[in-house]
């Protein structure tokens, strides 16, 4: 989950049409950062999949943050925890996580039913490394996606990855998590 260059010499970059939408481009122009994003930086920091060297680290996370929104664009961000093994990497373009019924409100799943676009934020507070993963989610029940987990959950969410952004360590507080 580091912002270092890819070490396996494989290209994971998005196609040029997917780099930034009009709003992001307007903000970059307004605050004079558009020249920071040359082709080399885009290739280094805007990926279409999770490189293999990150798979094991992501599968060991104890928690992550999930952002969803409903059909009207009303947002929700929730903490998703469950200990190591919470995330299962299916391949470099797909991962899954179990849904644990917390308060029964189903805010995240309800939003996914209306709008499959999700954002996931993985942070390692011991190193400051973070990885943003955006994609489209689908809810599964009693199928092969649920069978990835032991014990098998009633529901699981699969994410088809569209964009991966490794972020710098700046402004991430150092914390050691206890078990």
Buried (B, 14 or more C-beta within 10 A) or exposed (E): BBBEEBEEEEEBBBEEEEBBEEEEEEEBEEEEEBEEBEEEEBBBBBBBBBBEEBBEBBBEBEBBBBBBBBEEEEEBEBEBEBEEBBBBBBEBBBBBBBBEEEEEEBBBBEBBBEBBBBBBBBBBEEEBBBBBBBBBBBBBEEEEBBEBBEEEBEBBBBBBBBBBBBBEBEEBEEEEEEE
